[in-house]
Amino acid sequence: MALAIVHHPSYAAELPTGHRFPMGKYAALARNLRDEGLLTSENEQLAYPVTRETLLGAHDATYVDAVLNLSLNEAEEKQLGLPLTQTIVERARHAVGGTCLAAELALRHGIACNSAGGTHHAYHAQGRGFCMFNDVAVAIRLLQAQGKIQRAMVIDLDVHQGDGTAQIFANDPSVFTFSVHAENNFPLQKQASDLDFGLEDGSQDEAYMLWLRHLTVRAIKRFRPDIVFFNAGVDIHRDDKLGRLAVSDLGLYAREFFVVQTVRSAGLPLVGVIGGGYSDNVETLSRRHAILFRVADQFG
Ligand SMILES: [Zn+2]
């Protein structure tokens, strides 16, 4: 069976011209995946908007209501980094629902990817750094509440630390959070994941893969999760605007292949979300994100 890919047209919402967030990459990614034959009418799964109740599994009710009622204050909106409009909120609800659906599909088929998600800077009661809700945290809590899984692992390889995810699961032994990131990058004040590895600025393919291989295999063996979530942020790429690391296209491919193969050969369901990636050229950027899908398709 072809790889299940969750998508929704609302992932590519309008932003004011010149906004820093590369919204155009979501439409470009879908276009690329269709051109490559990876996303077709056969395997496309339409994301649904997550409900308030499901969001409350990982988020504070006052915060969720303030977002849904478009009533965050100015400072909160600034910290979020996105304009709080109905369209942007609907987009976030679909992206979170998309990761929940991808998790569901991964349990059924072994692997599934969302063509959005990875909003790992969202805390329990606060949105930050373009992240309104923490899709992976919400999906994990949903599957647990439904009794479909007990233990989950998050492998967060976005160049920025998965601080929101670390905070949400800080006192939860059922979820193992693992983040490999650029130590000197945002957020400067890190949260403690169960396993953190901060790389030096300018780290290249070899150093990156060396640490990743070593830590991942051990973590999976020790923790024995029921499902793994992979944040495949491509902002580790050497040409990324915000990255600070120097991983090549080939290095990205090697990373995606290593994670997917390691998790699948351990017999564990894998959910891929795209995470961050920043460039003024959304075409080039979307091709970096497409690598995850190309690799995952070989295991679909
Ligand atoms: Zn990032």
Boltz pocket constraint, residues with backbone or C-beta under 6 A from the ligand:
constraints:
  - pocket:
      binder: B
      contacts: [[A, 158], [A, 159], [A, 160], [A, 233], [A, 235], [A, 275], [A, 276], [A, 277]]
      max_distance: 6.0
